[in-house]
Amino acid sequence: MSRPVSILVWGAISVLGAAAFGVLALARGETINAAWLLVAAVCTYAALPTFWTLPTAFLTGTAAAGGIALVSSLGNLGPAVMPTITTWINTTSGTPVNSMYLVIALYVVAGAILGYVMRPVAAGPRLAPA
């Protein structure tokens, strides 16, 4: 898949996932929420492998291992920090809808970061294989 097409596909997945979380925050009804929860989960898990390929795309050797460790560490912050933040938002505002807005915003920010990092780079001189 070419680079521009890849960026469009992952951008569409990110926007669809954010929209699914938005519908979850605003829509009512078990059937609607179950369907959109499925879409949100599929989009979230579809985007995860892309983050794991970023350190090795830019780094080599021990630096790549450090980059993978950084991605893993940042990924583990979510389950440790988000329950406290969402509980605070829910009790302060009186509704869980506002904490879903935070999830939507973080999802869009992650998609924007991914789109920025995956942008095409200028082609430099290539060395012939030895």
Backbone as XML, in Angstrom:
<?xml version="1.0"?>
<chain id="A" units="angstrom">
  <residue number="1" name="MET">
    <atom name="N" x="0.846" y="-1.158" z="0.000"/>
    <atom name="CA" x="0.000" y="0.000" z="0.000"/>
    <atom name="C" x="0.902" y="1.234" z="0.000"/>
  </residue>
  <residue number="2" name="SER">
    <atom name="N" x="0.581" y="2.202" z="-0.847"/>
    <atom name="CA" x="1.404" y="3.401" z="-0.926"/>
    <atom name="C" x="1.232" y="4.253" z="0.328"/>
  </residue>
  <residue number="3" name="ARG">
    <atom name="N" x="2.178" y="5.129" z="0.561"/>
    <atom name="CA" x="2.186" y="5.935" z="1.785"/>
    <atom name="C" x="0.966" y="6.853" z="1.909"/>
  </residue>
  <residue number="4" name="PRO">
    <atom name="N" x="0.582" y="7.602" z="0.865"/>
    <atom name="CA" x="-0.613" y="8.447" z="1.007"/>
    <atom name="C" x="-1.880" y="7.638" z="1.272"/>
  </residue>
  <residue number="5" name="VAL">
    <atom name="N" x="-1.997" y="6.489" z="0.635"/>
    <atom name="CA" x="-3.174" y="5.648" z="0.864"/>
    <atom name="C" x="-3.164" y="5.120" z="2.298"/>
  </residue>
  <residue number="6" name="SER">
    <atom name="N" x="-1.994" y="4.742" z="2.782"/>
    <atom name="CA" x="-1.865" y="4.265" z="4.154"/>
    <atom name="C" x="-2.258" y="5.349" z="5.147"/>
  </residue>
  <residue number="7" name="ILE">
    <atom name="N" x="-1.830" y="6.571" z="4.911"/>
    <atom name="CA" x="-2.185" y="7.680" z="5.796"/>
    <atom name="C" x="-3.690" y="7.905" z="5.774"/>
  </residue>
  <residue number="8" name="LEU">
    <atom name="N" x="-4.306" y="7.845" z="4.603"/>
    <atom name="CA" x="-5.758" y="8.032" z="4.505"/>
    <atom name="C" x="-6.516" y="6.920" z="5.222"/>
  </residue>
  <residue number="9" name="VAL">
    <atom name="N" x="-6.048" y="5.688" z="5.080"/>
    <atom name="CA" x="-6.725" y="4.560" z="5.730"/>
    <atom name="C" x="-6.654" y="4.700" z="7.243"/>
  </residue>
  <residue number="10" name="TRP">
    <atom name="N" x="-5.466" y="4.970" z="7.793"/>
    <atom name="CA" x="-5.339" y="5.094" z="9.241"/>
    <atom name="C" x="-6.027" y="6.341" z="9.764"/>
  </residue>
  <residue number="11" name="GLY">
    <atom name="N" x="-6.053" y="7.403" z="8.965"/>
    <atom name="CA" x="-6.815" y="8.593" z="9.348"/>
    <atom name="C" x="-8.308" y="8.304" z="9.404"/>
  </residue>
  <residue number="12" name="ALA">
    <atom name="N" x="-8.801" y="7.545" z="8.429"/>
    <atom name="CA" x="-10.228" y="7.179" z="8.419"/>
    <atom name="C" x="-10.569" y="6.284" z="9.609"/>
  </residue>
  <residue number="13" name="ILE">
    <atom name="N" x="-9.675" y="5.361" z="9.943"/>
    <atom name="CA" x="-9.911" y="4.496" z="11.100"/>
    <atom name="C" x="-9.960" y="5.330" z="12.378"/>
  </residue>
  <residue number="14" name="SER">
    <atom name="N" x="-9.064" y="6.301" z="12.489"/>
    <atom name="CA" x="-9.044" y="7.157" z="13.675"/>
    <atom name="C" x="-10.306" y="7.999" z="13.774"/>
  </residue>
  <residue number="15" name="VAL">
    <atom name="N" x="-10.740" y="8.583" z="12.668"/>
    <atom name="CA" x="-11.957" y="9.408" z="12.671"/>
    <atom name="C" x="-13.181" y="8.552" z="12.965"/>
  </residue>
  <residue number="16" name="LEU">
    <atom name="N" x="-13.251" y="7.362" z="12.380"/>
    <atom name="CA" x="-14.381" y="6.471" z="12.643"/>
    <atom name="C" x="-14.425" y="6.047" z="14.103"/>
  </residue>
  <residue number="17" name="GLY">
    <atom name="N" x="-13.260" y="5.750" z="14.683"/>
    <atom name="CA" x="-13.211" y="5.387" z="16.096"/>
    <atom name="C" x="-13.647" y="6.532" z="16.993"/>
  </residue>
  <residue number="18" name="ALA">
    <atom name="N" x="-13.190" y="7.753" z="16.676"/>
    <atom name="CA" x="-13.602" y="8.917" z="17.467"/>
    <atom name="C" x="-15.100" y="9.162" z="17.319"/>
  </residue>
  <residue number="19" name="ALA">
    <atom name="N" x="-15.623" y="9.007" z="16.114"/>
    <atom name="CA" x="-17.068" y="9.178" z="15.895"/>
    <atom name="C" x="-17.859" y="8.120" z="16.654"/>
  </residue>
  <residue number="20" name="ALA">
    <atom name="N" x="-17.345" y="6.899" z="16.692"/>
    <atom name="CA" x="-18.038" y="5.833" z="17.428"/>
    <atom name="C" x="-18.083" y="6.148" z="18.914"/>
  </residue>
  <residue number="21" name="PHE">
    <atom name="N" x="-16.985" y="6.663" z="19.464"/>
    <atom name="CA" x="-17.002" y="7.071" z="20.870"/>
    <atom name="C" x="-17.960" y="8.236" z="21.084"/>
  </residue>
  <residue number="22" name="GLY">
    <atom name="N" x="-18.056" y="9.123" z="20.097"/>
    <atom name="CA" x="-18.998" y="10.233" z="20.192"/>
    <atom name="C" x="-20.444" y="9.769" z="20.212"/>
  </residue>
  <residue number="23" name="VAL">
    <atom name="N" x="-20.762" y="8.809" z="19.371"/>
    <atom name="CA" x="-22.119" y="8.254" z="19.362"/>
    <atom name="C" x="-22.401" y="7.547" z="20.682"/>
  </residue>
  <residue number="24" name="LEU">
    <atom name="N" x="-21.405" y="6.854" z="21.214"/>
    <atom name="CA" x="-21.578" y="6.206" z="22.521"/>
    <atom name="C" x="-21.908" y="7.221" z="23.610"/>
  </residue>
  <residue number="25" name="ALA">
    <atom name="N" x="-21.302" y="8.398" z="23.519"/>
    <atom name="CA" x="-21.541" y="9.420" z="24.537"/>
    <atom name="C" x="-22.915" y="10.048" z="24.401"/>
  </residue>
  <residue number="26" name="LEU">
    <atom name="N" x="-23.421" y="10.134" z="23.181"/>
    <atom name="CA" x="-24.650" y="10.884" z="22.950"/>
    <atom name="C" x="-25.896" y="10.033" z="22.740"/>
  </residue>
  <residue number="27" name="ALA">
    <atom name="N" x="-25.762" y="8.839" z="22.177"/>
    <atom name="CA" x="-26.927" y="8.017" z="21.825"/>
    <atom name="C" x="-27.418" y="7.220" z="23.029"/>
  </residue>
  <residue number="28" name="ARG">
    <atom name="N" x="-28.661" y="6.867" z="22.988"/>
    <atom name="CA" x="-29.259" y="6.053" z="24.045"/>
    <atom name="C" x="-29.838" y="4.789" z="23.422"/>
  </residue>
  <residue number="29" name="GLY">
    <atom name="N" x="-29.847" y="3.724" z="24.192"/>
    <atom name="CA" x="-30.383" y="2.449" z="23.719"/>
    <atom name="C" x="-29.303" y="1.387" z="23.684"/>
  </residue>
  <residue number="30" name="GLU">
    <atom name="N" x="-29.652" y="0.207" z="24.161"/>
    <atom name="CA" x="-28.646" y="-0.859" z="24.251"/>
    <atom name="C" x="-28.158" y="-1.323" z="22.893"/>
  </residue>
  <residue number="31" name="THR">
    <atom name="N" x="-29.055" y="-1.439" z="21.918"/>
    <atom name="CA" x="-28.653" y="-1.920" z="20.600"/>
    <atom name="C" x="-27.706" y="-0.945" z="19.930"/>
  </residue>
  <residue number="32" name="ILE">
    <atom name="N" x="-28.016" y="0.337" z="19.998"/>
    <atom name="CA" x="-27.151" y="1.347" z="19.383"/>
    <atom name="C" x="-25.793" y="1.362" z="20.065"/>
  </residue>
  <residue number="33" name="ASN">
    <atom name="N" x="-25.780" y="1.354" z="21.377"/>
    <atom name="CA" x="-24.512" y="1.405" z="22.096"/>
    <atom name="C" x="-23.672" y="0.155" z="21.871"/>
  </residue>
  <residue number="34" name="ALA">
    <atom name="N" x="-24.297" y="-1.000" z="21.787"/>
    <atom name="CA" x="-23.539" y="-2.233" z="21.550"/>
    <atom name="C" x="-22.879" y="-2.200" z="20.173"/>
  </residue>
  <residue number="35" name="ALA">
    <atom name="N" x="-23.591" y="-1.721" z="19.174"/>
    <atom name="CA" x="-23.038" y="-1.664" z="17.822"/>
    <atom name="C" x="-21.887" y="-0.665" z="17.749"/>
  </residue>
  <residue number="36" name="TRP">
    <atom name="N" x="-22.065" y="0.501" z="18.341"/>
    <atom name="CA" x="-21.014" y="1.510" z="18.282"/>
    <atom name="C" x="-19.841" y="1.170" z="19.184"/>
  </residue>
  <residue number="37" name="LEU">
    <atom name="N" x="-20.089" y="0.456" z="20.265"/>
    <atom name="CA" x="-18.984" y="-0.009" z="21.102"/>
    <atom name="C" x="-18.122" y="-0.997" z="20.322"/>
  </residue>
  <residue number="38" name="LEU">
    <atom name="N" x="-18.758" y="-1.840" z="19.527"/>
    <atom name="CA" x="-18.024" y="-2.775" z="18.679"/>
    <atom name="C" x="-17.176" y="-2.019" z="17.659"/>
  </residue>
  <residue number="39" name="VAL">
    <atom name="N" x="-17.755" y="-1.009" z="17.006"/>
    <atom name="CA" x="-17.007" y="-0.221" z="16.021"/>
    <atom name="C" x="-15.833" y="0.491" z="16.688"/>
  </residue>
  <residue number="40" name="ALA">
    <atom name="N" x="-16.070" y="1.082" z="17.859"/>
    <atom name="CA" x="-15.002" y="1.789" z="18.573"/>
    <atom name="C" x="-13.881" y="0.828" z="18.965"/>
  </residue>
  <residue number="41" name="ALA">
    <atom name="N" x="-14.236" y="-0.352" z="19.432"/>
    <atom name="CA" x="-13.220" y="-1.333" z="19.833"/>
    <atom name="C" x="-12.419" y="-1.820" z="18.633"/>
  </residue>
  <residue number="42" name="VAL">
    <atom name="N" x="-13.083" y="-2.099" z="17.521"/>
    <atom name="CA" x="-12.377" y="-2.569" z="16.328"/>
    <atom name="C" x="-11.415" y="-1.495" z="15.818"/>
  </residue>
  <residue number="43" name="CYS">
    <atom name="N" x="-11.863" y="-0.244" z="15.787"/>
    <atom name="CA" x="-10.984" y="0.842" z="15.327"/>
    <atom name="C" x="-9.799" y="1.035" z="16.268"/>
  </residue>
  <residue number="44" name="THR">
    <atom name="N" x="-10.045" y="0.938" z="17.563"/>
    <atom name="CA" x="-8.963" y="1.098" z="18.527"/>
    <atom name="C" x="-7.933" y="-0.011" z="18.377"/>
  </residue>
  <residue number="45" name="TYR">
    <atom name="N" x="-8.387" y="-1.246" z="18.297"/>
    <atom name="CA" x="-7.443" y="-2.363" z="18.184"/>
    <atom name="C" x="-6.811" y="-2.449" z="16.800"/>
  </residue>
  <residue number="46" name="ALA">
    <atom name="N" x="-7.454" y="-1.885" z="15.778"/>
    <atom name="CA" x="-6.846" y="-1.860" z="14.446"/>
    <atom name="C" x="-5.685" y="-0.876" z="14.396"/>
  </residue>
  <residue number="47" name="ALA">
    <atom name="N" x="-5.773" y="0.205" z="15.163"/>
    <atom name="CA" x="-4.724" y="1.227" z="15.142"/>
    <atom name="C" x="-3.535" y="0.873" z="16.026"/>
  </residue>
  <residue number="48" name="LEU">
    <atom name="N" x="-3.693" y="-0.027" z="16.965"/>
    <atom name="CA" x="-2.603" y="-0.349" z="17.893"/>
    <atom name="C" x="-1.334" y="-0.865" z="17.221"/>
  </residue>
  <residue number="49" name="PRO">
    <atom name="N" x="-1.405" y="-1.793" z="16.269"/>
    <atom name="CA" x="-0.151" y="-2.287" z="15.683"/>
    <atom name="C" x="0.662" y="-1.213" z="14.977"/>
  </residue>
  <residue number="50" name="THR">
    <atom name="N" x="0.003" y="-0.173" z="14.498"/>
    <atom name="CA" x="0.721" y="0.897" z="13.823"/>
    <atom name="C" x="1.667" y="1.607" z="14.772"/>
  </residue>
  <residue number="51" name="PHE">
    <atom name="N" x="1.263" y="1.798" z="16.029"/>
    <atom name="CA" x="2.133" y="2.447" z="16.997"/>
    <atom name="C" x="3.359" y="1.600" z="17.308"/>
  </residue>
  <residue number="52" name="TRP">
    <atom name="N" x="3.222" y="0.274" z="17.261"/>
    <atom name="CA" x="4.355" y="-0.588" z="17.576"/>
    <atom name="C" x="5.399" y="-0.580" z="16.472"/>
  </residue>
  <residue number="53" name="THR">
    <atom name="N" x="5.029" y="-0.212" z="15.257"/>
    <atom name="CA" x="6.000" y="-0.189" z="14.162"/>
    <atom name="C" x="6.774" y="1.118" z="14.085"/>
  </residue>
  <residue number="54" name="LEU">
    <atom name="N" x="6.318" y="2.157" z="14.775"/>
    <atom name="CA" x="6.977" y="3.458" z="14.665"/>
    <atom name="C" x="8.408" y="3.484" z="15.198"/>
  </residue>
  <residue number="55" name="PRO">
    <atom name="N" x="8.713" y="2.904" z="16.364"/>
    <atom name="CA" x="10.109" y="2.981" z="16.831"/>
    <atom name="C" x="11.100" y="2.321" z="15.873"/>
  </residue>
  <residue number="56" name="THR">
    <atom name="N" x="10.747" y="1.178" z="15.324"/>
    <atom name="CA" x="11.688" y="0.497" z="14.438"/>
    <atom name="C" x="11.742" y="1.137" z="13.051"/>
  </residue>
  <residue number="57" name="ALA">
    <atom name="N" x="10.767" y="1.985" z="12.711"/>
    <atom name="CA" x="10.814" y="2.680" z="11.431"/>
    <atom name="C" x="11.840" y="3.811" z="11.452"/>
  </residue>
  <residue number="58" name="PHE">
    <atom name="N" x="12.109" y="4.369" z="12.631"/>
    <atom name="CA" x="13.018" y="5.503" z="12.738"/>
    <atom name="C" x="14.308" y="5.185" z="13.481"/>
  </residue>
  <residue number="59" name="LEU">
    <atom name="N" x="14.313" y="4.133" z="14.274"/>
    <atom name="CA" x="15.462" y="3.822" z="15.121"/>
    <atom name="C" x="15.984" y="2.428" z="14.805"/>
  </residue>
  <residue number="60" name="THR">
    <atom name="N" x="17.247" y="2.171" z="15.169"/>
    <atom name="CA" x="17.827" y="0.843" z="14.969"/>
    <atom name="C" x="18.518" y="0.395" z="16.254"/>
  </residue>
  <residue number="61" name="GLY">
    <atom name="N" x="18.728" y="-0.889" z="16.368"/>
    <atom name="CA" x="19.487" y="-1.455" z="17.479"/>
    <atom name="C" x="18.867" y="-1.203" z="18.836"/>
  </residue>
  <residue number="62" name="THR">
    <atom name="N" x="19.699" y="-0.792" z="19.780"/>
    <atom name="CA" x="19.225" y="-0.584" z="21.146"/>
    <atom name="C" x="18.289" y="0.614" z="21.243"/>
  </residue>
  <residue number="63" name="ALA">
    <atom name="N" x="18.438" y="1.582" z="20.349"/>
    <atom name="CA" x="17.522" y="2.728" z="20.348"/>
    <atom name="C" x="16.106" y="2.268" z="19.986"/>
  </residue>
  <residue number="64" name="ALA">
    <atom name="N" x="15.991" y="1.317" z="19.064"/>
    <atom name="CA" x="14.673" y="0.779" z="18.708"/>
    <atom name="C" x="14.061" y="0.049" z="19.897"/>
  </residue>
  <residue number="65" name="ALA">
    <atom name="N" x="14.867" y="-0.689" z="20.633"/>
    <atom name="CA" x="14.368" y="-1.371" z="21.825"/>
    <atom name="C" x="13.888" y="-0.355" z="22.861"/>
  </residue>
  <residue number="66" name="GLY">
    <atom name="N" x="14.633" y="0.733" z="23.017"/>
    <atom name="CA" x="14.211" y="1.794" z="23.924"/>
    <atom name="C" x="12.925" y="2.455" z="23.466"/>
  </residue>
  <residue number="67" name="GLY">
    <atom name="N" x="12.771" y="2.634" z="22.155"/>
    <atom name="CA" x="11.537" y="3.210" z="21.617"/>
    <atom name="C" x="10.337" y="2.317" z="21.861"/>
  </residue>
  <residue number="68" name="ILE">
    <atom name="N" x="10.521" y="1.025" z="21.691"/>
    <atom name="CA" x="9.438" y="0.076" z="21.969"/>
    <atom name="C" x="9.091" y="0.095" z="23.455"/>
  </residue>
  <residue number="69" name="ALA">
    <atom name="N" x="10.111" y="0.189" z="24.309"/>
    <atom name="CA" x="9.852" y="0.274" z="25.750"/>
    <atom name="C" x="9.099" y="1.548" z="26.099"/>
  </residue>
  <residue number="70" name="LEU">
    <atom name="N" x="9.402" y="2.656" z="25.421"/>
    <atom name="CA" x="8.694" y="3.911" z="25.664"/>
    <atom name="C" x="7.236" y="3.796" z="25.256"/>
  </residue>
  <residue number="71" name="VAL">
    <atom name="N" x="6.971" y="3.201" z="24.085"/>
    <atom name="CA" x="5.587" y="3.005" z="23.641"/>
    <atom name="C" x="4.835" y="2.139" z="24.644"/>
  </residue>
  <residue number="72" name="SER">
    <atom name="N" x="5.479" y="1.081" z="25.121"/>
    <atom name="CA" x="4.851" y="0.201" z="26.102"/>
    <atom name="C" x="4.570" y="0.931" z="27.409"/>
  </residue>
  <residue number="73" name="SER">
    <atom name="N" x="5.530" y="1.734" z="27.859"/>
    <atom name="CA" x="5.343" y="2.466" z="29.111"/>
    <atom name="C" x="4.224" y="3.485" z="29.007"/>
  </residue>
  <residue number="74" name="LEU">
    <atom name="N" x="4.184" y="4.221" z="27.912"/>
    <atom name="CA" x="3.115" y="5.206" z="27.727"/>
    <atom name="C" x="1.760" y="4.522" z="27.591"/>
  </residue>
  <residue number="75" name="GLY">
    <atom name="N" x="1.731" y="3.359" z="26.949"/>
    <atom name="CA" x="0.484" y="2.613" z="26.822"/>
    <atom name="C" x="-0.035" y="2.114" z="28.154"/>
  </residue>
  <residue number="76" name="ASN">
    <atom name="N" x="0.874" y="1.825" z="29.077"/>
    <atom name="CA" x="0.464" y="1.357" z="30.402"/>
    <atom name="C" x="0.023" y="2.485" z="31.325"/>
  </residue>
  <residue number="77" name="LEU">
    <atom name="N" x="0.259" y="3.729" z="30.941"/>
    <atom name="CA" x="-0.203" y="4.847" z="31.757"/>
    <atom name="C" x="-1.720" y="5.000" z="31.703"/>
  </residue>
  <residue number="78" name="GLY">
    <atom name="N" x="-2.318" y="4.671" z="30.571"/>
    <atom name="CA" x="-3.761" y="4.829" z="30.411"/>
    <atom name="C" x="-4.579" y="4.104" z="31.459"/>
  </residue>
  <residue number="79" name="PRO">
    <atom name="N" x="-4.400" y="2.792" z="31.616"/>
    <atom name="CA" x="-5.175" y="2.076" z="32.629"/>
    <atom name="C" x="-4.848" y="2.505" z="34.059"/>
  </residue>
  <residue number="80" name="ALA">
    <atom name="N" x="-3.677" y="3.083" z="34.270"/>
    <atom name="CA" x="-3.317" y="3.513" z="35.619"/>
    <atom name="C" x="-3.888" y="4.888" z="35.965"/>
  </residue>
  <residue number="81" name="VAL">
    <atom name="N" x="-4.014" y="5.767" z="34.972"/>
    <atom name="CA" x="-4.390" y="7.152" z="35.226"/>
    <atom name="C" x="-5.859" y="7.447" z="34.883"/>
  </residue>
  <residue number="82" name="MET">
    <atom name="N" x="-6.359" y="6.862" z="33.815"/>
    <atom name="CA" x="-7.698" y="7.229" z="33.330"/>
    <atom name="C" x="-8.836" y="6.956" z="34.315"/>
  </residue>
  <residue number="83" name="PRO">
    <atom name="N" x="-8.843" y="5.876" z="35.100"/>
    <atom name="CA" x="-9.954" y="5.720" z="36.048"/>
    <atom name="C" x="-10.062" y="6.879" z="37.033"/>
  </residue>
  <residue number="84" name="THR">
    <atom name="N" x="-8.935" y="7.372" z="37.492"/>
    <atom name="CA" x="-8.956" y="8.501" z="38.417"/>
    <atom name="C" x="-9.469" y="9.761" z="37.730"/>
  </residue>
  <residue number="85" name="ILE">
    <atom name="N" x="-8.998" y="10.008" z="36.520"/>
    <atom name="CA" x="-9.418" y="11.205" z="35.792"/>
    <atom name="C" x="-10.899" y="11.139" z="35.443"/>
  </residue>
  <residue number="86" name="THR">
    <atom name="N" x="-11.360" y="9.995" z="34.932"/>
    <atom name="CA" x="-12.770" y="9.900" z="34.556"/>
    <atom name="C" x="-13.679" y="9.961" z="35.782"/>
  </residue>
  <residue number="87" name="THR">
    <atom name="N" x="-13.259" y="9.396" z="36.900"/>
    <atom name="CA" x="-14.065" y="9.501" z="38.123"/>
    <atom name="C" x="-14.166" y="10.947" z="38.569"/>
  </residue>
  <residue number="88" name="TRP">
    <atom name="N" x="-13.067" y="11.678" z="38.512"/>
    <atom name="CA" x="-13.085" y="13.086" z="38.884"/>
    <atom name="C" x="-14.006" y="13.886" z="37.955"/>
  </residue>
  <residue number="89" name="ILE">
    <atom name="N" x="-13.911" y="13.630" z="36.644"/>
    <atom name="CA" x="-14.774" y="14.335" z="35.685"/>
    <atom name="C" x="-16.235" y="13.987" z="35.940"/>
  </residue>
  <residue number="90" name="ASN">
    <atom name="N" x="-16.530" y="12.704" z="36.181"/>
    <atom name="CA" x="-17.916" y="12.283" z="36.417"/>
    <atom name="C" x="-18.501" y="12.924" z="37.668"/>
  </residue>
  <residue number="91" name="THR">
    <atom name="N" x="-17.720" y="12.977" z="38.754"/>
    <atom name="CA" x="-18.248" y="13.553" z="39.991"/>
    <atom name="C" x="-18.327" y="15.074" z="39.918"/>
  </residue>
  <residue number="92" name="THR">
    <atom name="N" x="-17.399" y="15.697" z="39.217"/>
    <atom name="CA" x="-17.418" y="17.154" z="39.096"/>
    <atom name="C" x="-18.567" y="17.628" z="38.222"/>
  </residue>
  <residue number="93" name="SER">
    <atom name="N" x="-18.759" y="16.951" z="37.085"/>
    <atom name="CA" x="-19.792" y="17.400" z="36.147"/>
    <atom name="C" x="-21.146" y="16.759" z="36.419"/>
  </residue>
  <residue number="94" name="GLY">
    <atom name="N" x="-21.165" y="15.620" z="37.106"/>
    <atom name="CA" x="-22.423" y="14.947" z="37.408"/>
    <atom name="C" x="-22.921" y="14.031" z="36.307"/>
  </residue>
  <residue number="95" name="THR">
    <atom name="N" x="-22.154" y="13.873" z="35.239"/>
    <atom name="CA" x="-22.565" y="12.998" z="34.150"/>
    <atom name="C" x="-21.339" y="12.322" z="33.533"/>
  </residue>
  <residue number="96" name="PRO">
    <atom name="N" x="-21.460" y="11.058" z="33.133"/>
    <atom name="CA" x="-20.319" y="10.376" z="32.510"/>
    <atom name="C" x="-20.078" y="10.780" z="31.059"/>
  </residue>
  <residue number="97" name="VAL">
    <atom name="N" x="-20.968" y="11.563" z="30.498"/>
    <atom name="CA" x="-20.810" y="11.974" z="29.099"/>
    <atom name="C" x="-19.557" y="12.814" z="28.922"/>
  </residue>
  <residue number="98" name="ASN">
    <atom name="N" x="-19.260" y="13.667" z="29.882"/>
    <atom name="CA" x="-18.090" y="14.534" z="29.754"/>
    <atom name="C" x="-16.779" y="13.754" z="29.768"/>
  </residue>
  <residue number="99" name="SER">
    <atom name="N" x="-16.729" y="12.642" z="30.486"/>
    <atom name="CA" x="-15.506" y="11.835" z="30.450"/>
    <atom name="C" x="-15.350" y="11.147" z="29.091"/>
  </residue>
  <residue number="100" name="MET">
    <atom name="N" x="-16.460" y="10.876" z="28.418"/>
    <atom name="CA" x="-16.371" y="10.325" z="27.054"/>
    <atom name="C" x="-15.808" y="11.362" z="26.093"/>
  </residue>
  <residue number="101" name="TYR">
    <atom name="N" x="-16.091" y="12.641" z="26.331"/>
    <atom name="CA" x="-15.508" y="13.686" z="25.500"/>
    <atom name="C" x="-13.987" y="13.694" z="25.626"/>
  </residue>
  <residue number="102" name="LEU">
    <atom name="N" x="-13.482" y="13.416" z="26.811"/>
    <atom name="CA" x="-12.033" y="13.308" z="26.996"/>
    <atom name="C" x="-11.475" y="12.140" z="26.188"/>
  </residue>
  <residue number="103" name="VAL">
    <atom name="N" x="-12.167" y="11.011" z="26.207"/>
    <atom name="CA" x="-11.722" y="9.849" z="25.433"/>
    <atom name="C" x="-11.711" y="10.188" z="23.942"/>
  </residue>
  <residue number="104" name="ILE">
    <atom name="N" x="-12.748" y="10.883" z="23.472"/>
    <atom name="CA" x="-12.809" y="11.281" z="22.062"/>
    <atom name="C" x="-11.635" y="12.192" z="21.727"/>
  </residue>
  <residue number="105" name="ALA">
    <atom name="N" x="-11.368" y="13.176" z="22.582"/>
    <atom name="CA" x="-10.271" y="14.115" z="22.322"/>
    <atom name="C" x="-8.925" y="13.398" z="22.284"/>
  </residue>
  <residue number="106" name="LEU">
    <atom name="N" x="-8.698" y="12.474" z="23.207"/>
    <atom name="CA" x="-7.439" y="11.733" z="23.212"/>
    <atom name="C" x="-7.303" y="10.849" z="21.981"/>
  </residue>
  <residue number="107" name="TYR">
    <atom name="N" x="-8.416" y="10.288" z="21.528"/>
    <atom name="CA" x="-8.412" y="9.456" z="20.329"/>
    <atom name="C" x="-8.035" y="10.288" z="19.101"/>
  </residue>
  <residue number="108" name="VAL">
    <atom name="N" x="-8.600" y="11.483" z="18.979"/>
    <atom name="CA" x="-8.294" y="12.361" z="17.849"/>
    <atom name="C" x="-6.842" y="12.833" z="17.908"/>
  </residue>
  <residue number="109" name="VAL">
    <atom name="N" x="-6.352" y="13.148" z="19.101"/>
    <atom name="CA" x="-4.954" y="13.570" z="19.250"/>
    <atom name="C" x="-4.013" y="12.444" z="18.838"/>
  </residue>
  <residue number="110" name="ALA">
    <atom name="N" x="-4.313" y="11.218" z="19.252"/>
    <atom name="CA" x="-3.478" y="10.076" z="18.861"/>
    <atom name="C" x="-3.479" y="9.890" z="17.350"/>
  </residue>
  <residue number="111" name="GLY">
    <atom name="N" x="-4.646" y="10.052" z="16.723"/>
    <atom name="CA" x="-4.720" y="9.952" z="15.264"/>
    <atom name="C" x="-3.941" y="11.059" z="14.571"/>
  </residue>
  <residue number="112" name="ALA">
    <atom name="N" x="-3.984" y="12.271" z="15.127"/>
    <atom name="CA" x="-3.228" y="13.381" z="14.547"/>
    <atom name="C" x="-1.726" y="13.151" z="14.675"/>
  </residue>
  <residue number="113" name="ILE">
    <atom name="N" x="-1.298" y="12.650" z="15.824"/>
    <atom name="CA" x="0.125" y="12.344" z="16.006"/>
    <atom name="C" x="0.555" y="11.268" z="15.026"/>
  </residue>
  <residue number="114" name="LEU">
    <atom name="N" x="-0.252" y="10.255" z="14.874"/>
    <atom name="CA" x="0.075" y="9.178" z="13.940"/>
    <atom name="C" x="0.129" y="9.694" z="12.511"/>
  </residue>
  <residue number="115" name="GLY">
    <atom name="N" x="-0.816" y="10.545" z="12.132"/>
    <atom name="CA" x="-0.798" y="11.120" z="10.791"/>
    <atom name="C" x="0.417" y="12.003" z="10.560"/>
  </residue>
  <residue number="116" name="TYR">
    <atom name="N" x="0.848" y="12.726" z="11.591"/>
    <atom name="CA" x="2.026" y="13.585" z="11.465"/>
    <atom name="C" x="3.293" y="12.747" z="11.334"/>
  </residue>
  <residue number="117" name="VAL">
    <atom name="N" x="3.410" y="11.706" z="12.121"/>
    <atom name="CA" x="4.611" y="10.879" z="12.094"/>
    <atom name="C" x="4.694" y="10.064" z="10.809"/>
  </residue>
  <residue number="118" name="MET">
    <atom name="N" x="3.562" y="9.665" z="10.260"/>
    <atom name="CA" x="3.560" y="8.835" z="9.055"/>
    <atom name="C" x="3.623" y="9.651" z="7.772"/>
  </residue>
  <residue number="119" name="ARG">
    <atom name="N" x="3.858" y="10.959" z="7.868"/>
    <atom name="CA" x="3.881" y="11.785" z="6.668"/>
    <atom name="C" x="5.029" y="11.352" z="5.763"/>
  </residue>
  <residue number="120" name="PRO">
    <atom name="N" x="4.885" y="11.565" z="4.458"/>
    <atom name="CA" x="5.941" y="11.163" z="3.532"/>
    <atom name="C" x="7.226" y="11.949" z="3.785"/>
  </residue>
  <residue number="121" name="VAL">
    <atom name="N" x="8.333" y="11.281" z="3.643"/>
    <atom name="CA" x="9.631" y="11.924" z="3.813"/>
    <atom name="C" x="10.271" y="12.102" z="2.442"/>
  </residue>
  <residue number="122" name="ALA">
    <atom name="N" x="11.142" y="13.101" z="2.332"/>
    <atom name="CA" x="11.823" y="13.346" z="1.067"/>
    <atom name="C" x="12.760" y="12.187" z="0.770"/>
  </residue>
  <residue number="123" name="ALA">
    <atom name="N" x="12.760" y="11.761" z="-0.476"/>
    <atom name="CA" x="13.620" y="10.657" z="-0.875"/>
    <atom name="C" x="15.055" y="11.152" z="-0.996"/>
  </residue>
  <residue number="124" name="GLY">
    <atom name="N" x="15.946" y="10.485" z="-0.317"/>
    <atom name="CA" x="17.364" y="10.819" z="-0.368"/>
    <atom name="C" x="18.096" y="9.852" z="-1.280"/>
  </residue>
  <residue number="125" name="PRO">
    <atom name="N" x="19.398" y="10.010" z="-1.375"/>
    <atom name="CA" x="20.171" y="9.061" z="-2.210"/>
    <atom name="C" x="20.152" y="7.677" z="-1.585"/>
  </residue>
  <residue number="126" name="ARG">
    <atom name="N" x="19.980" y="6.687" z="-2.411"/>
    <atom name="CA" x="19.952" y="5.301" z="-1.943"/>
    <atom name="C" x="21.269" y="4.625" z="-2.283"/>
  </residue>
  <residue number="127" name="LEU">
    <atom name="N" x="21.714" y="3.833" z="-1.358"/>
    <atom name="CA" x="22.945" y="3.084" z="-1.588"/>
    <atom name="C" x="22.595" y="1.738" z="-2.202"/>
  </residue>
  <residue number="128" name="ALA">
    <atom name="N" x="23.421" y="1.313" z="-3.121"/>
    <atom name="CA" x="23.217" y="0.014" z="-3.749"/>
    <atom name="C" x="23.570" y="-1.078" z="-2.752"/>
  </residue>
  <residue number="129" name="PRO">
    <atom name="N" x="22.805" y="-2.198" z="-2.746"/>
    <atom name="CA" x="23.141" y="-3.288" z="-1.819"/>
    <atom name="C" x="24.504" y="-3.864" z="-2.156"/>
  </residue>
  <residue number="130" name="ALA">
    <atom name="N" x="25.248" y="-4.231" z="-1.126"/>
    <atom name="CA" x="26.605" y="-4.753" z="-1.327"/>
    <atom name="C" x="26.584" y="-6.190" z="-1.744"/>
  </residue>
</chain>
